[in-house]
């Protein structure tokens, strides 16, 4: 879980994370 959490935090910090969050809540 730690690895995924770290990876998630890295992605979420970037613009891709924003898009992912929008896509996640939209669908």
N, C-alpha and C positions, 0 to 999 in steps of 0.2 A: 504494500500500500504506500509505503514511503516514497518509492520511486515514482509512482503515478502522481502522488501529491506534489512532488517536486516538479515533475514534468508539467503538470497542470498549472502550477503557479507560474512557471516560466512562460507558458503559452498565454495564460490569462493576462500577463503583464504587457504583452504586445498587442498590436492592432488585431491580430488573428483572434485573440481571446475575446475581443469585443464582438467580432462577427460571430464567433462561436456561441457567445452568450445570447445574441439576438436570435440566431438560428435555433438555439435550444429552447428559448422561451416561445418562439413563434410557432414551433411545431409541437 
